[in-house]
Amino acid sequence: MTSVALLGQILDYANRPDPYPLYAELRRTPVVRDESGPYLVSTYWEIKGLLHDPRVSSDARNLTPDAAAAVGHEQDPDLPPSFLLLDPPEHDRLRRLAMRPFGPPHTPRRVFEMHGELAGIVSGLIDGLRGRDTVDLVDDVSYPFPVTVICRILGVPREDESHFHEWADTIAAGLDPIGTAEERAAMAQAVRQARADLARYLAELIEERRRAPRDDMLSAMATEHGPDGQLSPVEMITTSVLLLIAGHETTVNLITNGMLTLLRNPDVLKRLRGEPGLVVPLVEELLRFEPPVQMLPQRTTLADIDIAGTVIPQGAPLFLMVASGNRDPQRFTDPDRFVPDRPDNEHLGFGHGLHSCFGAPLARLEAQLALTELVRRLDAPQLVEDPPPYRQNAVLRGPRHLPLTIGGVRD
Amino acid sequence: MSVDGHLEALRREGRIVIVGASLAGLRAAETLRAEGFTGTLTLVGDEPHEPYDRPPLSKQVLLGKVPADHTRLPRRRPIDAQWRLGSAATGLDLAARRVRLADGDTLDYDRLLIATGVRARPWPHELEAELDGVFVLRTQDDAARLHHRLAAGPRRVLVIGAGFTGSEIASACREREVPVTVAERAAAPLVGALGGVVGEVAAELQRAHGVDLRCGVLVTGLEGDSAGRVRKAHFSDGSAVEADIVVVALGATRNTEWLADSGLGAGPRGIACDAGCRAFDVRGIVTDDVFVAGDVARSPHPLFGYQFLSLEHWGNAVAQAEVAAHNMVSASAERRPHLWMPSFWSAQFGVNIKSVGVPPMADQILVSQGSLAEHRFTAAYGYQGRVIAAVTFDQAKWLDFYERQIEQAAPFPPEFTTVDRRPEGHQPVSAGFPDPSQPTHGPTVTLSGYSPTDRRVSFTPRRA
């Protein structure tokens, strides 16, 4: 069986600023076994096919025991998985219940109606940059903005952020399929601890909201009953942990990658300034070009799957390399160019199929608002260093800091 | 050279007539212009309205969410056409290349596209059909009238026929909290399109939403009051129901009467055409200047045994119109076949129903994901050991996968397991389609025909 040794390089921090040449090499064999164990799928049509394939499972309990050990997917004995890591019918029921207070069909206008509130948060953060000539876009805008938003939506007090920031980072880091057995064991232990701490924190909060409900998702989950009944107390915790982490660790990268890409393409930045409506297709192109989630490393197979000349055996770990699929020349013309109004842009930035991004409408709106306002209000923004320093995380990839010099802040 | 020159002249200054100004006609016109056709383009429509979208007529319009005259189709590009609306085509002279219109005018053409679609099958008893309160639902005007009467708060609506249109009307009535009775000749709703197993689920859905569903009965007569308003319907089982609105939803009739004696291969089942959308004449010879698209067309599909499929599907109308328009102005080597995967959707009683492939061709069915009892499932349909169709209730995200299975002639029953496979998903059962030799009113797909010799796709089921 042919295998490659590319995953190690992709996960290597040295390649964080530009993993795309490695993805190009990977695409030479659309479906291939990496020598470290997992099957890597790197081409658009194959990824999309598998995202819609009912023989593909997101539940790590379907991995063979050897495979589970090899990729470090051990079950947390304390807390069951969230719907991200479950299959139907459990996944569907939990996701429907979580969607009830968030989106259609039950709450169709939730995100739309937050437009004014979100715009206010962004302008407040940008107002705070007045009088400064250097800023760190991550710490000053792209991190605090989505965190404030997800806290408000869920009903988590923003002032507790210092507590759960570290838990959230640790849990997100646990997504990375990193190196040696010892490292994995240590990581698994840290993640378990962080999940337990965050769970305890949220459990108390949910109990508070159950007694005194407010207009937020935790209250809705704790008090409302629908045709599917209600989430159990443990399901409420796993679901809110998931939403808090997802709202925390992804949009920050979308906004930061967006500003970085705009500063690397000054003609596009200039165009956006004069043509704010361009931001809608621009954010889609960003999701294709620099997706905040680079790969989906938590799938496995319920049966042998014969695809693109390779048979993926039952129970094998399956990594869907969506950032690579997004640059597949078989699907996108001129894939390595950033084309802000690219037509026919059905990217994999939010995944596809059953597990497609739960928060996508919110992430879109946040990125659209943040980028329009940053471009409109920051005078002469310049990158201080290119590439900027990246976060360790290879799955949720993005700059840790994005230092900029600015000439001023407009009204 | 001379052939190329002829085509070039056609594209530059030819005359193209499109009969039928609905979805297929409009999309074909737009495609012709997109392909660079700069000659004269004429669109003929029997209704006075500009092209409009029909799916909302039995859903949003009846619920009052969208006015009937706000369903105009979005335009993809300017088409610079001469419109002959409100004037039906009444005849075709193939030799003279001329279309006759109801107002006496004639239109000469170099290429003709026929996209006259279908119309609602009326209540067969004419005097009863004329009673006030008896409706069909096909056009924008039908929808406006029916909505007006539903809004007035009728005591009870009777829907005759539980195909997709009838079921959607009943669903809209229940959403408006109007009492509704549905009379269906078959054993369950949607049986003609989806078979008896899924039809049972549709029946449960209707009853759970308060529909007075009566299956296995015929409506034998409609009775009016002295003022000529419908009052009562009598059923074959001896019962009767009082209703002040009766909607006749007995399927559709193809608009081909105007082609009688034209020499074209047109009849009650539609107009036969080849995979390139060229119409056959009555001798079985393909024409080179008359093309067909949309509900009125009947064309062979290699994935389904080269049967001549006639599809009343929105997506088919668009895809076939695009292929027909392209082929009308292209040299033979550049022509494309219309090999669309049949698919359709319906929304009723809060459930999103979607289908790919040709369910009525199936002999067996397997609920491969989810559960019938929960009204949330994916069912695979099998025909002679291969997957031929799939239907989802509130599980549309899986359909892409099953579409690939159909295209690849994957074996049936599926040899693999899937997420959410329940005990009922381990053994296929009979799909429960009514005997095709019995008259049936509601299939969305009609199957007939033969195998031509030009095979583009060959399938080899892994099990014979």
Interface residues (C-beta under 8 A of the other chain):
Chain A: K48 G49 H52 D53 P54 R55 V56 S57 D87 P88 P89 D92 L302 A303 D304 G353 L354
Chain B: S368 Q369 G370 E374 R376 T378 K397 W398 D400 F401 R404 F416 T417 T418 V419 D420
